[in-house]
């Protein structure tokens, strides 16, 4: 019933087509390493079939999705702490 789903469990394919609707925003924080065709691959909690099943859905990529946001927020906090300490 929500418009935004954030998953950070680390269970590949946890969020499937059955959990999603058109217009959803999916933020995939979970990350796992699995074997696909004998090779190691990095996947998130959102099933790969979700993106193909809907025309109007937004999903963060895994990898290189929320990691950049995390880094930006950490740098912001670091700068804020530095400014407070030196004022």
NUMARFI-849798 format. One line per field, with one value per atom (N, C-alpha, C): residue in three letters; y, z, x negated; atom name. Coordinates in pm, 1 decimal. Atoms other than C-alpha are relative to their C-alpha. Example, Ala and Ser with C-alpha at 12.3 -4.5 7.8 and 13.67 -1.06 7.14 Angstrom:
residuo = [ALA ALA ALA SER SER SER]
c2 = [-119.0 -450.0 120.0 -119.0 -106.0 109.0]
c3 = [0.0 780.0 0.0 -6.0 714.0 73.0]
c1 = [-89.0 -1230.0 -90.0 82.0 -1367.0 77.0]
atomo = [N CA C N CA C]
***
This chain:
residuo = [UNK UNK UNK UNK UNK UNK UNK UNK UNK UNK UNK UNK UNK UNK UNK UNK UNK UNK UNK UNK UNK UNK UNK UNK UNK UNK UNK UNK UNK UNK UNK UNK UNK UNK UNK UNK UNK UNK UNK UNK UNK UNK UNK UNK UNK UNK UNK UNK UNK UNK UNK UNK UNK UNK UNK UNK UNK UNK UNK UNK UNK UNK UNK UNK UNK UNK UNK UNK UNK UNK UNK UNK UNK UNK UNK UNK UNK UNK UNK UNK UNK UNK UNK UNK UNK UNK UNK UNK UNK UNK UNK UNK UNK UNK UNK UNK UNK UNK UNK UNK UNK UNK UNK UNK UNK UNK UNK UNK UNK UNK UNK UNK UNK UNK UNK UNK UNK UNK UNK UNK UNK UNK UNK UNK UNK UNK UNK UNK UNK UNK UNK UNK UNK UNK UNK UNK UNK UNK UNK UNK UNK UNK UNK UNK UNK UNK UNK UNK UNK UNK UNK UNK UNK UNK UNK UNK UNK UNK UNK UNK UNK UNK UNK UNK UNK UNK UNK UNK UNK UNK UNK UNK UNK UNK UNK UNK UNK UNK UNK UNK UNK UNK UNK UNK UNK UNK UNK UNK UNK UNK UNK UNK UNK UNK UNK UNK UNK UNK UNK UNK UNK UNK UNK UNK UNK UNK UNK UNK UNK UNK UNK UNK UNK UNK UNK UNK UNK UNK UNK UNK UNK UNK UNK UNK UNK UNK UNK UNK UNK UNK UNK UNK UNK UNK UNK UNK UNK UNK UNK UNK UNK UNK UNK UNK UNK UNK UNK UNK UNK UNK UNK UNK UNK UNK UNK UNK UNK UNK UNK UNK UNK]
c2 = [-120.0 0.0 126.3 -117.7 227.8 35.7 -44.4 429.7 -17.5 14.9 386.2 -125.4 119.0 57.9 11.7 0.3 59.0 -137.3 133.1 -282.0 -3.4 8.3 -334.1 -127.2 127.1 -699.1 -84.0 84.0 -862.2 -137.8 125.6 -1135.8 17.5 -17.7 -1165.0 -34.4 24.4 -1133.7 9.1 -9.3 -1060.6 77.9 -80.8 -790.9 -47.5 55.5 -951.5 84.1 -68.0 -841.2 8.2 2.7 -936.2 110.5 -104.2 -668.6 140.7 -130.8 -383.8 36.7 -54.2 -164.2 109.4 -111.2 94.7 124.7 -125.9 419.6 -12.8 16.9 268.7 52.5 -35.5 398.6 -103.9 107.8 114.9 37.2 -32.0 189.2 -128.9 129.7 -121.6 22.0 -17.3 -100.2 -134.4 133.7 -475.9 -39.5 43.0 -631.7 -139.7 138.5 -995.7 -45.1 59.6 -1196.4 -138.9 128.7 -1489.0 -50.8 58.3 -1726.3 -2.1 3.1 -1672.6 -54.6 66.9 -1906.2 -27.7 34.7 -2007.3 116.9 -119.1 -1649.1 74.1 -80.1 -1431.0 128.4 -123.3 -1143.9 68.6 -79.7 -864.5 30.8 -25.7 -840.8 66.3 -63.6 -651.7 -81.9 65.8 -738.5 -3.0 -9.7 -647.1 -94.8 97.3 -923.9 68.9 -59.2 -857.6 9.7 -3.3 -923.5 120.1 -114.3 -617.7 109.4 -108.7 -365.0 -31.8 38.5 -560.9 -7.7 21.1 -601.5 128.2 -126.1 -233.1 106.6 -109.5 71.1 122.7 -123.0 336.1 -34.8 35.7 218.5 45.8 -48.4 356.7 -88.2 87.5 134.6 51.1 -34.7 228.1 -118.4 110.7 23.5 -64.0 72.3 -240.1 -67.6 -97.3 -187.7 141.8 -141.8 187.2 77.4 -73.1 301.5 91.2 -82.8 423.7 23.2 -19.2 395.4 142.2 -138.0 736.2 96.7 -82.7 885.7 -13.6 24.4 725.1 77.6 -72.2 871.1 150.0 -144.1 1217.0 41.8 -33.1 1212.3 -8.1 11.1 1091.2 119.1 -116.7 1369.5 126.6 -116.7 1623.8 3.2 6.8 1504.2 28.1 -25.7 1508.5 149.0 -143.6 1867.7 76.8 -65.2 1970.5 -14.5 23.0 1813.4 83.8 -80.4 1987.3 146.6 -139.6 2326.5 26.4 -18.4 2282.7 -5.1 15.0 2172.9 118.9 -110.4 2466.8 136.7 -132.0 2745.9 54.0]
c3 = [0.0 0.0 0.0 -2.4 7.2 -140.9 128.5 -277.6 -8.2 -6.4 -162.8 81.2 -71.4 -65.5 14.0 -26.5 98.3 56.8 -45.8 135.7 26.8 -36.7 320.5 80.1 -71.0 421.4 -40.8 48.5 202.9 -41.6 48.2 69.7 -148.6 144.0 -310.7 -40.4 51.4 -479.7 101.6 -104.7 -156.9 -47.3 52.2 -324.2 -142.7 130.7 -618.7 -67.1 75.6 -879.3 81.8 -82.9 -634.1 105.2 -102.6 -389.9 -57.3 63.5 -643.1 -85.8 88.6 -842.6 -85.8 85.0 -1118.1 85.3 -68.2 -996.8 128.6 -122.4 -702.2 -16.5 -8.4 -600.2 89.9 -73.7 -488.2 27.0 -40.9 -294.2 52.8 -31.1 -286.1 67.2 -77.5 -10.8 22.0 -22.0 29.8 -109.6 97.8 -140.1 38.0 -21.6 -181.3 -117.8 107.2 -381.8 -27.1 39.8 -574.4 -123.7 121.7 -848.1 -107.4 116.3 -1187.7 -115.9 108.5 -1466.5 37.7 -47.3 -1255.4 35.3 -31.8 -1203.9 116.8 -110.9 -894.3 -52.4 38.1 -929.7 124.9 -109.4 -699.4 -34.9 20.5 -663.2 123.5 -111.0 -445.2 47.0 -54.1 -260.2 -98.8 94.5 -555.8 -116.4 108.4 -808.4 -134.0 130.2 -1157.0 -89.0 80.5 -1301.3 25.6 -34.9 -1132.2 -104.8 95.8 -1373.2 -135.3 128.2 -1678.3 4.9 -13.1 -1542.3 6.5 -15.5 -1501.0 -92.1 86.5 -1729.2 79.5 -77.1 -1458.0 142.7 -131.6 -1170.0 5.8 -16.7 -1031.5 99.7 -86.3 -883.3 2.8 -9.6 -751.3 -48.0 49.0 -918.0 112.0 -90.5 -733.8 -87.0 -91.9 -707.5 -58.6 37.1 -734.1 7.2 -17.4 -617.6 120.3 -120.0 -262.1 62.3 -54.6 -190.2 -16.2 22.6 -342.6 92.2 -94.4 -126.2 139.8 -131.6 183.1 15.0 -4.2 100.6 11.7 -4.3 40.1 139.3 -133.8 373.6 103.2 -93.4 559.6 -12.9 19.0 405.0 54.8 -55.3 499.0 152.2 -146.2 861.0 45.1 -32.6 862.8 -6.5 13.9 736.2 111.8 -107.6 986.9 134.4 -124.5 1272.4 5.5 6.4 1158.6 28.0 -18.7 1143.0 146.3 -140.1 1490.1 92.3 -86.2 1639.0 -8.5 19.6 1495.9 2.8 -9.8 1561.1 140.4]
c1 = [-81.3 0.0 -85.5 87.3 -303.7 -45.0 53.3 -452.1 -150.9 145.1 -811.9 -31.4 46.7 -976.3 -150.7 143.9 -1319.0 -33.1 37.7 -1480.1 -149.4 142.1 -1806.5 -25.6 6.8 -1785.2 -120.1 109.3 -2051.2 47.8 -57.3 -1820.3 32.1 -22.6 -1840.7 143.3 -134.1 -1500.5 111.9 -102.6 -1313.1 122.6 -110.1 -1102.4 27.4 -33.9 -922.8 107.9 -104.5 -671.0 128.7 -121.8 -393.3 3.2 8.0 -514.3 6.1 14.4 -516.5 120.3 -102.5 -279.3 -60.7 42.7 -308.6 -21.8 26.9 -462.0 -79.2 78.4 -649.1 -141.6 141.2 -988.4 -64.0 65.0 -1216.5 -144.9 136.7 -1533.2 -61.3 60.7 -1750.5 -135.1 122.3 -2010.0 -68.9 54.9 -2055.1 -96.4 100.2 -2354.7 -46.8 42.8 -2449.4 -84.2 78.4 -2698.3 57.1 -56.4 -2547.8 -73.5 56.7 -2662.2 107.9 -87.6 -2498.6 -81.7 72.5 -2608.9 -145.1 133.6 -2908.7 -89.0 79.6 -3027.1 63.3 -49.8 -2998.1 62.9 -69.0 -2752.0 52.0 -55.5 -2638.1 145.0 -142.8 -2259.3 57.9 -69.1 -2015.5 119.0 -118.7 -1696.1 115.9 -110.8 -1473.6 -24.9 8.9 -1409.6 -22.8 30.2 -1543.0 123.5 -121.6 -1195.0 88.5 -85.9 -1043.7 -10.7 20.2 -1193.6 63.6 -58.6 -1077.4 152.9 -144.3 -722.3 81.6 -72.5 -633.2 -58.9 44.8 -651.7 -40.8 18.8 -648.9 -43.3 51.9 -868.6 -145.8 137.6 -1196.2 -72.2 79.1 -1466.4 -143.7 141.8 -1810.0 -83.0 81.8 -2086.0 -81.2 89.0 -2289.6 -104.0 59.5 -2580.9 3.9 14.1 -2653.0 130.3 -125.0 -2309.7 -6.6 -6.2 -2270.7 -137.0 134.5 -2642.2 -50.0 43.8 -2706.3 73.6 -76.0 -2431.0 -58.6 59.9 -2582.0 -130.3 126.9 -2922.6 23.7 -29.6 -2774.0 48.1 -50.3 -2588.4 -112.8 113.3 -2898.8 -94.3 86.8 -3108.3 65.0 -71.2 -2841.0 -11.5 12.3 -2847.4 -142.9 140.2 -3226.9 -30.3 21.3 -3233.9 69.7 -74.8 -2967.4 -72.3 74.1 -3164.8 -127.2 121.1 -3483.5 30.1 -37.2 -3310.3 37.0 -41.0 -3154.3 -120.6 118.3 -3486.3 -93.7 92.7 -3678.2 66.2 -63.1 -3427.4 -7.0]
atomo = [N CA C N CA C N CA C N CA C N CA C N CA C N CA C N CA C N CA C N CA C N CA C N CA C N CA C N CA C N CA C N CA C N CA C N CA C N CA C N CA C N CA C N CA C N CA C N CA C N CA C N CA C N CA C N CA C N CA C N CA C N CA C N CA C N CA C N CA C N CA C N CA C N CA C N CA C N CA C N CA C N CA C N CA C N CA C N CA C N CA C N CA C N CA C N CA C N CA C N CA C N CA C N CA C N CA C N CA C N CA C N CA C N CA C N CA C N CA C N CA C N CA C N CA C N CA C N CA C N CA C N CA C N CA C N CA C N CA C N CA C N CA C N CA C N CA C N CA C N CA C N CA C N CA C N CA C N CA C N CA C N CA C N CA C N CA C N CA C N CA C N CA C N CA C]
***
